[in-house]
Amino acid sequence: MSDKVSKIPDWLVPACFAFYLILNIVSWQFPFFWDSLLTSTICTWFFDNGWLNGIPPEQIDAGHPPLFYGYIFTWWKFLGRNLSTSHLAMLPFLWVMIYQFIQICDRLLKNTNQVIAAAILFCLETTIIAQSTMVSYDIVILAFYLFGLRYLLDNKNIPVAIAGIVLALISLRGAFAFGALFFTELLLFFNKDRRFKSILLKYFPAFLIFVVWNIYHYKISGWMLFTPSEQWADQRGLAGIKGSFKNVLVIIRNLLEPGRVLLYFIIFVGLILKWRFLKDKHLKTILVITIVPLLIFSALFVPFNNPIGHRYLMIIFALSILLFISLIEQFKFKTIWIVGTALMLISGHFWYSYYPANLSKGWDASLEHIAYFKARKKMWNYCDEHNIPISETSAKFPLDVSMNQSNLNNDERRPNKFSGNNKYVFVSPLNNNYETSELDTIQANYDLLKEVKNREIDIELWRVK
């Protein structure tokens, strides 16, 4: 699939590596946030108790394979359990991610300017850049999906097999991803220049390892795939017709926001009005590699209650940039459209400030959440200064975790789970899970004691009347 003459300018890869290095260094001070808190909790348990059988206790076991947890745990063992070590451990994956994306651009885009434009948009993509500041295994999934896709296009069997094995050992979504790679290769190359058996053999090791892991997990814990733990029980059930329809709408919303409206508008217009350009071989390839993971992930996410986060779709976001760049070539004023799309992606980091309070928000999908870290620290300092024990406060996720979980500082104090009968309650826009009735209860039965605000993120402390 690759051309003999590279379309990648000599400066592009070093510049992108430097960008992610700087971003990573800036992130060293950022606490664990949102679902990465599960990573810190599991890794801390292994750090305190030893690796043992590689399976954490049931109350924190979501059933994911242990490769990523073991990776972070190992970094902690050598360089210490702290935020800077945790973020530094992510740097290799950030470099793999951008390098492989550029290599795919080199194979599928037509000229150097397109490759440069795609790389810039990738570095600005709202959710990818937000996740790049976190200790996120979804970044690892994206990195190795792109790694596998690059070598899939090159018809290199061993690297594709390695990518599949890594994906299968990261999480259940990683297993979905190597399945998407398999179907992508089938659609692109089966009955052309690759036989079904040769394609299947690339993915069989990953499939076998995934099956063996789940059998092992079942023998140790008594369950596989669907955890009996109460905190995830309501997320693993079937959604039903109404719930499935809602999930379809959530996927559409996640594709468009924060910041991707213009990108997908241009893709939609390009595909509808410029259909004749689908005769282009590279464009058809890009369309296949973008749509296949979208269909696979949608088919596996839609039937279940599990909340569908923006980060689940980062593979599609990344590949959509290739589709956008290919289609924009046919538009007038394409530079203006590209610049406008870049600015729209940047604007995505500020969207949630203007959302209604009762609308759930993907806080880990934009950099806007960073303001929360300082606001939370100020609020806890206020509680300490005014002799308000954290043990007498209450909150909902993500405010209900200990500083040890988020900041790795051994401070095990944490708010209680909100029940409506607590003396103090923390409320913030970051809480997507307060019911309207619960907020009404707080308004009726509590007085606002303190509000701490950092940029557009505020935390309120309410005290019972």
C-alpha positions in Angstrom: 0.0 0.0 0.0 2.9 2.4 0.5 4.4 4.5 -2.2 8.1 4.3 -3.0 8.7 8.0 -2.3 7.6 9.1 1.2 5.3 12.0 1.5 6.4 12.7 5.1 8.6 15.8 5.4 11.7 15.2 7.6 10.6 17.6 10.3 7.0 16.3 10.8 7.7 13.3 13.0 10.2 15.1 15.3 7.8 18.0 15.6 5.0 15.7 16.6 7.2 13.8 19.0 8.2 17.1 20.6 4.5 18.2 20.9 3.6 15.0 22.7 6.7 15.2 24.9 5.8 18.7 26.0 2.2 17.7 26.5 3.3 14.7 28.6 5.6 16.8 30.8 2.8 19.3 31.4 0.6 16.4 32.4 3.0 15.1 35.1 1.1 17.2 37.7 -2.4 16.0 36.7 -4.2 13.6 39.1 -5.9 10.5 37.9 -9.4 11.4 36.6 -12.7 9.8 35.6 -12.3 6.2 34.6 -8.5 6.3 35.0 -9.2 6.3 38.7 -10.0 2.6 38.4 -6.5 2.1 37.0 -4.9 3.9 39.9 -7.0 1.9 42.4 -6.2 -1.5 40.8 -2.5 -0.7 40.4 -2.3 0.6 44.0 -3.8 -2.7 45.2 -1.2 -4.6 43.3 1.5 -2.2 44.5 0.5 -2.8 48.2 -0.3 -6.5 48.0 1.9 -7.9 45.2 1.0 -9.2 41.8 -0.3 -12.5 43.2 -2.5 -14.1 40.5 -2.9 -10.8 38.5 -6.6 -10.4 39.4 -7.7 -7.7 41.9 -10.5 -8.1 44.4 -14.0 -8.4 43.0 -15.1 -4.9 44.2 -12.6 -3.3 41.9 -12.3 -6.0 39.2 -14.0 -5.0 36.0 -12.8 -8.1 34.2 -10.2 -6.5 32.0 -7.0 -8.4 31.1 -4.0 -7.2 33.3 -1.4 -6.1 30.7 -1.9 -2.3 31.2 -2.2 -2.6 35.0 1.0 -4.7 35.1 2.7 -2.2 32.9 2.0 0.8 35.2 2.6 -1.3 38.3 6.1 -2.2 36.9 6.9 1.5 36.3 5.9 2.2 39.9 8.1 -0.5 41.2 11.2 1.0 39.5 10.6 4.7 39.6 8.1 5.1 42.5 4.4 5.4 42.9 3.7 9.0 41.9 1.9 11.0 39.2 5.0 11.9 37.2 6.0 8.2 36.8 2.5 7.3 35.8 2.3 9.9 33.1 5.9 9.3 31.9 4.9 5.6 31.4 2.4 6.8 28.7 4.9 8.7 26.6 6.0 5.6 24.5 2.4 5.0 23.6 1.8 8.6 22.6 4.8 8.4 20.2 3.7 5.1 18.8 0.2 6.6 18.3 1.3 9.7 16.3 4.1 7.9 14.4 1.8 5.1 13.1 -0.9 7.7 12.2 1.6 9.6 10.1 2.7 6.3 8.5 -0.9 5.5 7.6 -1.3 9.0 6.1 1.8 8.4 4.0 0.2 5.3 2.6 -3.3 6.6 2.0 -3.1 10.4 1.3 -2.0 11.8 -2.0 0.6 14.5 -1.1 2.7 16.0 1.6 0.3 18.9 2.3 -2.4 16.4 3.1 -0.1 14.4 5.4 0.8 17.6 7.3 -2.8 18.7 7.6 -3.9 15.3 8.9 -1.1 15.2 11.4 -2.0 18.7 12.7 -5.7 17.8 13.0 -4.8 14.6 14.8 -2.7 16.6 17.4 -5.6 19.0 17.9 -8.4 16.3 18.1 -10.3 17.2 21.2 -10.8 13.8 22.8 -7.5 12.4 21.8 -5.5 15.3 23.2 -7.6 15.2 26.5 -6.9 11.4 26.9 -3.3 12.0 26.1 -3.0 14.0 29.3 -4.3 11.0 31.3 -3.0 7.6 32.3 -5.5 6.0 29.9 -5.4 2.5 28.4 -7.6 3.9 25.6 -4.5 5.6 24.3 -2.8 2.3 24.3 -5.7 0.8 22.4 -5.6 3.6 19.8 -1.8 3.4 19.5 -1.8 -0.4 18.8 -4.8 -0.2 16.6 -3.0 2.2 14.4 0.2 0.1 14.7 -1.8 -3.0 13.5 -3.5 -1.0 10.7 -0.3 0.3 9.3 1.2 -3.1 9.0 -2.1 -4.6 7.8 -1.8 -2.2 4.9 1.8 -3.3 4.4 0.8 -7.0 4.6 3.2 -7.7 7.5 1.9 -10.6 9.4 4.0 -10.6 12.6 3.4 -6.9 13.5 -0.3 -7.3 13.0 -0.3 -10.4 15.2 1.6 -8.5 17.9 -0.9 -5.6 17.7 -3.7 -8.1 18.2 -2.1 -9.7 21.2 -1.6 -6.3 22.9 -5.1 -5.2 22.2 -6.6 -8.5 23.5 -4.6 -8.1 26.8 -5.6 -4.5 27.4 -9.4 -4.6 27.9 -12.6 -5.9 26.4 -12.7 -2.9 24.1 -9.2 -3.9 23.0 -10.6 -7.2 21.9 -13.3 -5.4 20.0 -10.6 -3.4 18.3 -8.6 -6.4 17.1 -11.9 -7.8 15.8 -12.3 -4.6 13.8 -8.8 -5.0 12.4 -9.7 -8.5 11.3 -12.9 -7.5 9.5 -11.1 -4.5 7.9 -8.5 -6.7 6.4 -11.2 -9.1 5.2 -13.1 -6.4 3.4 -10.0 -4.8 1.9 -8.0 -7.8 0.8 -9.9 -11.1 0.9 -10.1 -12.7 -2.6 -7.8 -10.1 -3.9 -4.2 -10.9 -2.9 -4.7 -12.5 0.5 -6.4 -15.8 1.4 -8.8 -16.2 4.3 -6.5 -18.7 6.1 -3.5 -16.3 5.9 -5.6 -13.5 7.3 -7.1 -15.6 10.0 -3.7 -16.8 11.2 -2.7 -13.3 12.1 -5.5 -12.8 14.6 -5.7 -16.4 16.0 -3.0 -15.9 18.6 -4.8 -12.8 20.0 -8.1 -14.7 20.0 -6.5 -17.7 21.7 -4.9 -15.5 24.4 -8.1 -13.6 25.0 -10.0 -16.9 25.5 -7.3 -18.4 27.8 -7.3 -15.2 29.9 -11.0 -15.3 30.4 -11.0 -19.1 31.2 -8.2 -18.3 33.8 -10.2 -15.4 35.2 -13.3 -17.6 35.5 -11.3 -20.3 37.4 -10.0 -17.7 39.8 -13.0 -15.4 40.3 -16.0 -17.6 39.2 -17.0 -15.2 36.4 -15.9 -13.8 33.1 -16.8 -10.7 31.0 -19.8 -9.7 33.1 -18.8 -8.8 36.6 -21.3 -9.5 39.5 -19.9 -6.4 41.4 -22.7 -4.0 42.3 -21.0 -0.9 41.0 -21.0 -2.3 37.4 -24.0 -4.6 37.6 -26.4 -2.1 36.0 -23.9 -1.3 33.2 -23.6 -4.9 31.9 -27.3 -5.7 31.4 -29.2 -5.6 28.1 -30.5 -2.1 27.2 -33.7 -3.2 25.5 -35.2 -1.5 22.4 -35.6 1.9 24.1 -32.1 1.8 25.7 -30.5 0.6 22.4 -32.1 3.5 20.5 -30.8 5.9 23.2 -27.3 4.4 22.8 -27.4 5.1 19.0 -28.2 8.7 19.8 -25.3 8.8 22.3 -22.9 7.5 19.7 -24.0 10.1 17.2 -23.7 12.8 19.9 -20.2 11.6 20.8 -19.1 11.7 17.2 -20.2 15.3 16.9 -19.0 16.8 20.2 -17.1 18.3 21.7 -15.7 20.1 18.7 -16.3 17.6 15.8 -19.4 19.1 14.2 -17.7 20.8 11.3 -15.4 17.8 10.6 -18.4 15.4 10.3 -20.5 17.9 8.5 -17.8 18.2 5.8 -17.5 14.4 5.7 -21.3 14.0 5.3 -21.5 16.6 2.5 -18.4 15.2 0.8 -19.9 11.7 0.8 -23.3 12.7 -0.3 -22.4 15.3 -2.9 -19.1 14.0 -4.1 -20.0 10.4 -4.4 -18.3 10.1 -7.8 -15.0 10.4 -6.1 -15.5 7.1 -4.4 -14.0 5.6 -7.5 -10.7 6.7 -6.0 -8.9 3.6 -4.6 -7.3 5.3 -1.6 -10.6 7.0 -0.7 -12.5 3.7 -0.8 -9.8 2.2 1.5 -10.1 5.1 3.9 -13.9 4.8 3.9 -13.6 1.1 4.8 -11.0 1.5 7.6 -13.2 4.2 9.1 -16.6 2.6 8.9 -15.7 -0.9 9.9 -14.6 0.0 13.5 -17.6 2.3 13.8 -20.0 -0.5 12.9 -18.2 -3.1 15.0 -18.1 -0.9 18.1 -21.7 0.3 17.6 -23.0 -3.3 17.3 -21.2 -4.3 20.5 -22.0 -1.2 22.5 -25.6 -0.5 21.6 -27.3 -3.6 23.1 -25.9 -3.0 26.6 -26.4 -0.4 29.4 -22.7 0.4 29.7 -22.3 4.2 29.3 -20.6 4.9 25.9 -17.8 7.3 26.5 -16.2 9.5 23.9 -12.9 7.8 24.4 -14.5 4.5 23.2 -14.6 6.0 19.7 -11.1 7.5 19.4 -10.1 5.1 16.7 -13.0 6.4 14.6 -12.1 10.0 15.4 -8.5 9.4 14.2 -9.5 7.7 11.0 -12.2 10.2 10.3 -9.4 12.8 9.9 -8.1 10.8 7.0 -11.5 10.7 5.4 -12.0 14.4 6.0 -8.7 15.3 4.4 -9.4 13.1 1.4 -12.9 14.6 0.8 -11.9 18.2 1.5 -9.6 18.0 -1.6 -12.7 18.4 -3.7 -13.9 21.5 -2.0 -13.2 25.2 -2.9 -11.4 27.1 -0.2 -10.1 23.9 1.3 -7.5 25.7 3.4 -10.2 27.8 5.1 -12.3 24.7 5.8 -9.3 22.9 7.3 -8.4 25.9 9.5 -12.0 26.2 10.5 -12.2 22.6 11.5 -8.9 22.9 13.5 -10.4 25.9 15.4 -13.6 24.0 16.0 -11.6 21.1 17.5 -9.9 23.6 19.8 -13.2 25.2 20.8 -14.4 21.7 21.9 -12.4 22.2 25.1 -14.9 25.0 26.2 -18.2 23.6 25.1 -19.3 22.0 28.4 -19.2 25.4 30.2 -22.3 26.3 28.2 -24.2 23.0 28.5 -27.4 22.9 30.7 -26.6 21.6 34.2 -28.9 18.6 33.8 -27.2 17.4 30.6 -24.4 14.8 31.1 -21.0 15.7 29.8 -18.0 13.8 28.7 -15.5 15.6 31.0 -12.6 13.2 30.1 -13.2 14.1 26.4 -11.9 17.7 26.7 -9.1 19.6 28.5 -11.8 21.6 30.3 -11.7 19.1 33.2 -8.2 20.2 34.2 -9.6 23.2 36.1 -11.3 20.7 38.5 -8.0 19.6 40.0 -7.2 23.0 41.5 -10.8 23.6 42.5 -10.9 20.3 44.4 -7.6 21.1 46.2 -9.0 24.5 47.3 -12.2 23.0 48.6 -10.4 20.3 50.6 -8.1 23.0 52.1 -11.2 25.0 53.1 -12.6 21.9 54.9 -9.3 21.4 56.7 -9.1 25.1 57.7 -12.7 25.1 59.0 -12.5 21.8 60.8 -14.9 20.0 58.5 -13.9 16.3 58.5 -13.8 14.9 55.0 -15.4 11.7 56.5 -18.5 13.8 57.3 -18.9 15.0 53.7 -20.6 13.1 50.8 -20.4 13.3 47.1 -20.9 11.4 43.9 -18.4 10.3 41.3 -15.8 11.6 40.6 -15.7 13.8 43.8 -16.2 10.8 46.1 -12.7 9.3 45.7 -9.7 9.7 48.0 -6.7 11.8 47.3 -4.7 8.6 47.4 -6.7 7.3 44.4 -6.3 10.5 42.4 -3.1 12.0 43.5 -1.2 9.0 44.8 -0.3 10.8 48.0 -1.4 8.2 50.6 -4.3 10.4 51.9 -7.0 7.9 52.3 -9.7 10.3 53.4 -12.7 10.3 51.1 -16.3 11.6 51.0 -19.1 9.2 51.7 -21.5 8.1 48.9 -24.3 10.6 48.8 -27.5 9.2 50.4 -29.5 12.4 51.2 -28.9 12.0 54.9 -25.4 13.3 55.0 -24.3 16.4 57.0 -22.3 17.9 54.1 -22.6 17.4 50.3 -20.2 18.3 47.5 -21.9 19.3 44.2 -20.2 20.2 40.9 -20.9 20.3 37.2 -18.6 17.2 37.0 -21.4 15.2 38.6 -23.3 13.6 35.8 -25.1 11.2 38.1 -27.2 13.4 40.5 -30.8 12.8 39.8 -33.0 15.9 39.5 -34.9 14.7 42.6 -31.6 14.5 44.5 -30.6 18.0 43.5 -34.1 19.2 44.6 -33.5 17.5 48.0 -30.2 19.3 48.4 -31.8 22.6 47.5 -34.6 22.1 50.0 -32.7 20.5 52.9 -29.2 22.0 52.7 -27.7 25.5 52.8 -24.8 26.5 50.5 -21.8 26.9 52.8 -18.9 27.5 50.3 -18.4 27.7 46.6 -14.9 27.3 45.0 -14.5 28.1 41.4 -11.5 27.7 39.0 -12.3 29.0 35.5 -15.6 27.3 34.6 -15.4 24.4 37.1 -17.0 25.1 40.5 -17.5 22.9 43.5 -20.2 23.7 46.1 -20.2 22.6 49.7 -23.7 22.3 51.2 -24.5 21.8 54.9 -27.7 20.3 56.2 -30.1 22.8 57.7 
